[in-house]
Amino acid sequence: MKTLVIGSGAMAPSLALCLALAGHKTALVARRSAALPQAEAAV
C-alpha cells in the first residue's frame, strides 16, 4: 500500500506538468491560428 501511495505521489507532479504543458501548447496554437488571418491581411 505504501508503494502505491509513493507511486501516485510521484505521478501527480508529472501529470500536472503534462497537463500544464498541453494547455500551454493549446493556447499557443489557438493564439497562432487567431493571428493567421491578421498576418494574411497584412501581406
Helices and strands as residue ranges (DSSP letters): H 2-42
